[in-house]
Amino acid sequence: MWRRIFPGWWVPDGAGGYRLSSAAFDNSKDGSPMSVALADETPGQDAVLAGFAGYGLAAFTAAIARHECFQAVARAPLPDCAWHAYVIGTKTDAVRNHFRRRSVVLVTPRE
């Protein structure tokens, strides 16, 4: 699964570099679950990032979401992106940090 990464979720790591913030793996402020793209079903990274200038992209598996973070994964197609899904469940600090540690940055966010 791919998660779009807002540039503000790319934070200094204290060693001169940057890392993902655990804030990147929270549910939406409006109360909806965390949005993701089903990577195997997208036409590519550019399609997921279209219209989101400066955003990055991180990847994690459904197994991490389901078996390590105890979250549900559900398809939630949108008219313009059939590959859209939700990661459903409470995102405690421990859960968000686990997603952060187990995710791989595919595209680095830019300001």
C-alpha positions as CSV (number, residue, x, y, z in Angstrom):
1,M,0.0,0.0,0.0
2,W,1.1,3.6,-0.7
3,R,0.5,6.5,1.6
4,R,0.9,10.1,0.3
5,I,3.2,12.1,2.5
6,F,2.5,15.7,3.1
7,P,5.8,17.7,3.2
8,G,5.2,18.7,6.8
9,W,5.3,15.0,7.8
10,W,9.0,14.9,6.7
11,V,10.9,16.1,9.8
12,P,14.6,16.5,10.9
13,D,16.0,13.3,12.4
14,G,18.4,15.0,14.8
15,A,21.4,13.7,12.8
16,G,21.4,16.1,9.9
17,G,18.9,14.2,7.8
18,Y,15.1,13.7,7.7
19,R,12.6,11.0,8.5
20,L,8.9,10.4,8.4
21,S,6.8,11.7,11.2
22,S,4.4,9.4,12.9
23,A,1.8,12.1,12.1
24,A,1.8,10.7,8.5
25,F,0.0,7.6,9.8
26,D,-2.9,9.0,11.6
27,N,-6.6,9.0,10.7
28,S,-7.9,12.2,9.0
29,K,-8.8,15.2,11.0
30,D,-12.4,14.9,9.8
31,G,-12.6,11.5,11.5
32,S,-12.3,9.3,8.4
33,P,-9.8,6.5,8.3
34,M,-6.3,6.8,7.0
35,S,-6.3,6.9,3.1
36,V,-4.0,4.7,1.1
37,A,-3.6,3.6,-2.5
38,L,-3.6,-0.1,-3.3
39,A,-0.2,-0.1,-5.0
40,D,-0.8,-3.2,-7.2
41,E,-3.9,-1.6,-8.7
42,T,-2.6,2.0,-9.4
43,P,-1.3,3.1,-12.8
44,G,1.9,4.2,-11.0
45,Q,3.3,6.6,-8.5
46,D,2.7,9.6,-10.7
47,A,-1.0,8.9,-10.7
48,V,-1.1,8.8,-6.9
49,L,0.8,12.0,-6.6
50,A,-1.1,13.9,-9.4
51,G,-2.4,17.1,-8.0
52,F,-0.3,16.9,-4.8
53,A,2.8,18.9,-5.7
54,G,5.6,18.5,-3.2
55,Y,4.1,15.4,-1.6
56,G,6.0,12.2,-1.1
57,L,5.1,8.6,-1.1
58,A,5.7,5.8,1.5
59,A,4.9,2.1,1.3
60,F,3.9,-0.6,3.7
61,T,2.3,-3.9,3.3
62,A,-1.3,-4.9,4.2
63,A,0.3,-7.5,6.5
64,I,1.9,-4.8,8.5
65,A,-1.4,-3.0,8.8
66,R,-3.4,-6.1,9.6
67,H,-1.1,-8.3,11.6
68,E,1.3,-5.9,13.2
69,C,-0.9,-2.8,13.8
70,F,-4.2,-4.7,14.2
71,Q,-5.9,-2.4,11.6
72,A,-8.5,-3.4,9.0
73,V,-7.9,-2.6,5.3
74,A,-11.0,-1.9,3.2
75,R,-11.4,-0.8,-0.5
76,A,-13.0,2.6,-0.8
77,P,-12.9,3.5,-4.5
78,L,-13.4,7.1,-5.5
79,P,-14.6,8.3,-8.9
80,D,-11.1,9.4,-9.9
81,C,-9.1,6.7,-8.2
82,A,-10.4,3.2,-8.2
83,W,-7.4,2.1,-6.2
84,H,-8.3,4.1,-3.1
85,A,-8.6,2.2,0.3
86,Y,-8.8,2.9,4.0
87,V,-6.7,1.6,6.9
88,I,-9.3,1.5,9.7
89,G,-8.7,1.4,13.4
90,T,-7.5,3.5,16.3
91,K,-4.1,5.0,15.6
92,T,-2.4,5.2,19.0
93,D,1.1,6.6,19.3
94,A,2.5,3.1,19.3
95,V,0.6,2.2,16.1
96,R,1.6,5.4,14.2
97,N,5.2,4.8,15.3
98,H,5.1,1.2,14.1
99,F,3.8,2.3,10.7
100,R,6.6,5.0,10.5
101,R,9.3,2.5,11.4
102,R,8.1,-0.2,9.0
103,S,7.4,2.1,6.0
104,V,9.7,2.7,3.1
105,V,10.0,6.1,1.6
106,L,9.5,5.8,-2.2
107,V,9.3,9.5,-3.1
108,T,10.8,12.1,-0.8
109,P,8.4,15.0,0.0
110,R,9.6,18.5,-1.1
111,E,8.6,21.9,0.3
